[in-house]
Amino acid sequence: MRAVIPVAGVGTRLRPHTYTLPKVLLNVAGKPILGHILDSIISQGIERITIVTGYMGKLVQDYVTRNYKADVSFISQRESLGLGHAIWVASETFDSEPLMIILGDTIFDLNLELAKKSDFSSIGVKFVDDPRRFGVVVLNNQNFVTKFVEKPQERVSNLAIVGLYYVKNTELIKACLNRLIKENIRTKDEYQLTDALQLMLDEGEQFTTFPVDGWYDCGKSETLLSTNRFLLEQSPKSRQMKDVVIIPPVFIDDHAIVERSVIGPYATVAREAQVKDSVIRDSIVSDGASVSSTLLEQSIIGNNAVVKGNFYHLNVGNSSEVNL
C-alpha cells in the first residue's frame, strides 16, 4: 500500500504562523503535524509514501528526510488547483497497489486495518451537525456510497469526509483524475477529489465507509489548540524540573529551558524554547521561542518569537477594581 499526503496548502487560516512555515510543520504536542501523521502510518506498516508539496515545500522535504528513513517520494504541485489536482500530480508515483490518501492538516487516531480489510474502496467519515464545510457521502440502504457532494449548501447528508480515503482501484482513479484535467471538470473553480470519486462511482466502482471518531483538525488556531489538548492527554510526557510547577498533561522538550514558572495543564514547550518567570497553560510555545514574565492562555507562540511581559506592584484599597 502507498500513502499519499497532500501538504501543498498555504494555510491562510493559521496566519501569521504560516507566513514563514508550512502549516504541516506547526508544532502540536511536541512535534510537527506531519510528524504525527507519518509516525502513525509508518507504525501501521505503510512505508511507501508520496508527499505532495507546494508552499515552502523545501522545508517539508528537509524535515522528512532528516527525521524518517521511509521510502518517500516528493512531488511538487506548482499551482493550487484543488485536492483532485494534487492527487493527479502525484499519480506518476502510483502503480497497481492500493492507496491511502491522508490530508496533511488532519491528525487521526485510527487503526487503518478497518479500511485495509475492506473488499471495496472505502471513505473515512464522521457525523457532523453542519456539513456545509465538508465533502459528504450519501449512502443507500446497503451502506454503499451512491453520491459524493462537495460542501453542499443544502443538507443531503451529515456524513462528512474527514480526509482519509482508501482506494483499491488505482488504475481507475488515475483515469478519472486524467478526465478531470482533460475535460476541465471543476467545482468552485478547483479540481475536486470528490468529483473524481464520483466519476469512479459512475464507472461502477463500489465504495463503503468506515467511521473515524478520532479525527483532529489542525486547520485553525482554535482547532490546533484543541488537538494539542487531546494529544497531551494521550501521552502526558513531562519532566521534573527545579523551581518549576508542572500541572499535567504537558510536553516539555528535553532541549527546552524552563525556569521559575508554572507549566500546564495542556501546555507544549517545544525544542530549544525558553520560558522564564511565566505561567503557561492551554498554549503552544514553538521551537526556539522565548517567553518571560508572562501569563499565557489559549495562545500559540511561533518559532523563534519573543514574548516579554511585566509584573506589577499594587496597593489596592477596599471595593476597588483593577484591570491590567
Summary of the structure (lengths in Angstrom):
residues: 324
radius of gyration: 22.2
end to end distance: 56.6
largest distance: 78.1
contacts: 1060
relative contact order: 0.12
helix: 27%
strand: 31%
